[in-house]
Amino acid sequence: MAIESETNTKSTANQERKDDGEIPVVFNSSVTRSDLNVPQQFIWPDEDKPCLNAPELKVPHVDLGRFLAGDPAAAVEASRIIDEACRKHGFFVVVNHGVDPKLFSDAHRFMDNFFELSLTQKQRAQRKIGDHRGYASSFTGRFSSKLPWQETLSVEYSAEKTNSNTVKNYLYNKLGKEFEQFGQVYQEYCEVMSKLSLSIMELLGLSLGVGRSYFRDFFEGNCSVLTLNYYPPCQKPDLTLGTGPHCDLPSLAILHQDDVGGLQVYVDNHWQYIYTNFDALVVNIGDTFMALSNGIYRSCLHRAVVNNVRTRKSLVFFLNPKSDKVVSAPSEIVNQQSSRMYPDFTWAEFLDFGLNHYRPDTNTLQAFSNWIAHNKTSSSLVATSRKKQVS
């Protein structure tokens, strides 16, 4: 979800939404990949333009092998490493995670099959305004400037046993019978990532001192999202971005990327690369979990850059609680800090805010908190006024 950076690029969805009747530019990767002229809508302000020679960010590697095998000492060590990373920037890399390498290979292969279709064929799964599912050719229908140089396909996953095969059924219904195996691969991918994310939640519970089961139980039956990202080459990669600077709204993001690279994180006042490892997964804290940790853990600004030679692909599993779950920091954490930093909210409310009211950025959670406070104040004033009128 693209955002503004800490370097003073203020914009909201209301300011940038395509509501002026102007016909949006079409982003067709089969054409744009060889075009020497980057459309103005895709050119980013100077303060946001990519630094292609950014240094490497030394993120900690967490070996999950012994933890997943049930070693208590390994759990303590892994939670210690994660705690240190999440207090600083919220990013860490997991290895020996138990995911079958063939599943990664299949997931990337089927991405090629989909994104290399014609634009018309891909648009059978076209995302609608206000929805977070479906195909998006950049975000040309939603924003009029600072557009990302990317295509995406997002599907919603439910871990509820009574609501199984949501990914497979969605893709089958949108794309047709010939995509049945396509849907099966991503259904399996989501099931594996959901299971892994719950294990990571156990470590986060240990690291925050609320117990191993607290966050795992909170995210049981999660309603999550898998996004396939496709970044075609750009002949002038110094002008645009694959994904603009943003913090993730969801609780946790688990990223698998190919060997092309392009992920940058804003740490210590400059952009730094996280380099690729096809066997590893990059994990980062999102805004929702920052609220659950009462601000102890950071949701950090990050972005994706593109190049002029190779297409980059990545898959991101975004862990979310069920829509009606109330996001509220545990009292054990709040009591240690003496005050609650964020109001209680549901994931459905936060998602709606990001989709329909505010272009997500590094201040999204605070802007959302202010928005909730304003709405509660307005509702209270209306109620008081009505009481006076009745009396």
N, C-alpha and C positions, 0 to 999 in steps of 0.2 A: 504494500500500500504506500504510494509515493507521498513524500512530505517535504516540508521546508526544513532547512538545516538550522543549526545554532548560530549561523553567521548572518542572521537578520534577514531572511527571505520570507516575509510574511505573506501568506495567502490562505484563503479559505475556499471550501468547495463552492460556497455561494458566489464568491468573486470569480471563480474560474469555470463554473458550470456552463455548458453550452445552452444558454437560455435566451440567446439573442436572435434566434432564427437563422443564424449563419450555418451553411452546410459544412460539416466537419471534414477535415482532410482524411483521405483513405490511406491506411497503412497496410500495404501489401508487400510482405517480405520478399517475394519472388522478384519484385521490381526495385524496391528500395535498397536492397543489398548491393546493387551495382550503380546506384544513382550518385553522381558526384555533387549534386545539389541537395543539401539537407533542408527540408521545409522549415520555415521559421518557427512553427509550433513545436519543433523538436530541439531547437537550440536553447540551451540553458543559460541563465545569467552567469556573468563572469565569476561571481563568488561561489557558484556551484559546479562550474565546469570541471571535468575529471582531471586528476593528476595521475597520469599513466605510469609514472615511475615511483609510486608510493612505496615506502618501506614495509617490511613484513611485520605484522602484529604477532608477537609470541604468545599464542593462546595455549593454555594448559591442555594436555591430553589426558583423558580419563580412561583407564583400562577397565572395562566392565566385566571382563572374563570371570575373575574370581568372585566378584560381587554377585553376578547372575548365577553362579554355581553355589551360592549360599554361604560364602566366607564372611563372617561378621567383621573381621579386621579389615577386609577389603572394602566393606561398606563404610566404615569409619574414615578410611583414607580417601576414598572417592568423594565422600561428602565434604571433607576438609578442602580438597582441591576445588570443588565446585563452589563452595562458600567464598573462597578467596576470589575466584574469577567473577562471580555474580555481584560481589560488592564493588568491583572495579569497573567492569564493562558488560557483564552478562553473557559473554561468549566463552564456550569451551568446545573441545573436540572429543568425541567418544570413539574408541577403538575396541576391537573384540566384543562387539555388540550383539553378535549372534545372528545377524541378518544374512541370509543366503546371497552370495555375490551374484548368482544367476538372476535373482529378483531385481537387483540393480540394473543388470545388463538388459533384461527384458523391458523394464520400465523405460530405459533410455531408447531402446530400439523402437518401441511403440510410439514414443514421442516423435521420432523422425517420421513414422508412418502418418501420423496425424498432421503435424505442422507442415509437411511437404505437400499436402493436398492443396487444391485450388482454394482461393479465398471464399468462393461461393459454397464449396463443400464444408469448409470449416464453420461457416456462418449458420449452418443448421443447428449448431449449439450456441448461437449468439447470446451473450449475456445481456440481460435487460437492465436498464437504469434502476438502481436501488436494490439489485440482487447481487450476491457474491458468488453465484454459480454460473458456469458457462464459459464460452470463448470470448476473448477480448482481443481485438486487433489494436494494440496499444490501448489508450483510453480516449480515442478520438471523439466518441459520442458524449463523454462526460466533461472533459476539460478542453480549454482552448489554447493553453500554453503549457510549457514545461512538460511536454508529453514524453513518456518513456519509449525507448527504442526496443520494443519487445512485443511478443504475443504471449497470451496466457490461456490456459484452460483450467478452470477450477471446478472441483466436485465436492459435495458435502458427504461426510461419512458419519454414520451413527453406530456407536458401540452397543446400543440397546439390542438385546437378542430378539425382541419383538419387531425390530425395524432393520433386519439384516439385508444385505445386498443393495444398499442404497446407491452405492457408486456404480455397480454393474448395471442396475436397472435404469439409472439416470442416463448413462451413456448409451445404452441400448435404445432407449426411447428417443433420444435426441439424434443419434447418428445412424441407427439402423442395425439390422441383424449382422451385417458384415463386421461390426465392431464389438461383437459379443466377447471374443477373446481379449480384445483391447480393454474392455470393461472388467473382465475377470482379473487381469494383471493388476489393475489399479485398486480393485476391491481387496485383493490379497495384500498389496502394498500398504494400504491403510490399516488393515487388521494387524499387520506386523508392527507398523509404526505406533499404533495405539497401545499395543502391549509394551513396546519399548518405552514409550513416553510415561506410562504408569510406573515403570521401574525407576525412571529418572525422577519422577515425583517422590518416590520413596527416599531417594538421596536428598532431595530438596527439603523434605520434612525433617530428616536427620540434621541437615546443615543449619536449619532455622530453629531447631530445638523443640519442634512440636510433635515429634514421633514419626516413625516410619510410615504409618498408615494414614495420617491425617489428609495429606494432599492426594494420595492415591485414591482414598475413598471419595474425596470431593470430585475427582475427575472420572470415576467409574460411570459408564454409560455416556461418555463424552459425545458431543456433537461437533466434530472437527471438520477441517477443510484440507484437501490436498490441492496444491497449485502446481501445474507444470509450466515452467518458464522457458521461453525460446527467444534467444537474443541473436538475431541475424547480424552478419557483418555490416559495418557502417563505413563508408569511404572517408568520413571525417569524424573519427571517434573522439576527437578532442573537443567537439562541439556539443555532444549529446550524452545522455546517460541511458543505460539499459533499464535501470530502476532508479528513480530519484531518491534523495536522502529521506529516510523514514525510520520510525520506530514501529514495530509490529503491535497491532492491537491485541492479538490473541495472547494466551498465557505462555505458550512455549512454541518455538519453531525448530523443527528438525530438518536440516538441509542436506541433500545429497547433490553434489555437483560433478560435472564431468571434468576432464583434465585441462580445459581451456582456461578457467579461472576468470575472476572479475569481481569477487566480493571484496568490498572495502568497508572498514569500520572506523568511525570517528572517535579516536581516543587520544587523550593528552593534547587536544587542540589541533590535531591534524589527521588526515586520512591514512589508514594503514591497510595493507592487504592481508587477507587470510588465504593462504595458498591451498591448492587442491590436493586431495588424496582420495582416490576412487573407493578405497576400502573403508574410509572413515566417514563420520557424520558430524556436521557442525551444528551445535545446539545453541540457541540463545533465548534469553528471557524476554517476554513481551510485556506490554503495558498492564494487561490484566493480572499477570503474576506479580508485577511490581506493586500493584494495589494489594494483592494477597499478602505480600511480604511487608506491607506498610512502608514501602519505599526503601527498605534495606537493600534489596536487590535492584539492579539497574536495567532498564530497558534502553538499549543504546542505539544511537543513530548509525545507520548503515545504508549502503547503496550498491548498485552493480554497474560496472563500466563495460563497454563493448570494445571490439577491435575491428580492424578492416580486413581480416583474413578468414577467421573461423567463426562458425556459429557456436554459441555457448548454450548449454542446456542445464537446467537444475530442477529438482523436485523439492517442494517444501510441504511438510506436514505440519499444519497449525493446530495445536491442541486447544480445544475450547471446552468449557463446562457445558452442561445442558443449558438451553436458553433461559430457563426460569430459575437457575441456580443463583442465589444471592452471593455476590463477590464481596467478602468482608474479611479483613485480616483477623487471624485468630487472636483471642484475648491475651494469650500468653505472650505474643509478640507486642501487642499494643501496650500491655502493662509495663513491659520493659522500657518502652519509649515514652510513656506517660501520656501520649495523645494519639488519636487516630488521624492519619494524614488524608484519607480519602473517604468520601461518603459511600455507603452501601449502594450497590447497583447490580443489575442482572446483565449477563452477557448479551442478551437480546437488545437491551437499551444501549449498550456501548457500541455494538455493531451498527445499529441504526444511526447513531451519531456519526460514526466514521463513514458510512455510506451516503448519508443524506444531508448532513449538516456541516461537516468540517473535513477539509482535505488533511488527512492524518500527517502529523509532523512530530517533532521532538517534544512539543507541548500538548499533545492530544489529551493525555490523561488529566492534566491540570485544567485544560479548556473544558473538558467534559465535566469535571468536578464543579467548575464555576457555573456551567450550564445547568447542572442539576440543582445547585443552590439557588440560582436565579429563578428556575421554574417553581421550586418549592416556595420561595418567597412570594412569587406572583400568585400562586395558588392560595397561599395563606391570606394575602391581601384581598383576593376575590371573595374568599369565604367570609372574612371579617366584614367586608362591605355588604354582602348579602344578609348577614346576621343583623347589621344595623338597619338595613332596609325593612327587614321583617319586623324588627322591634319598633 
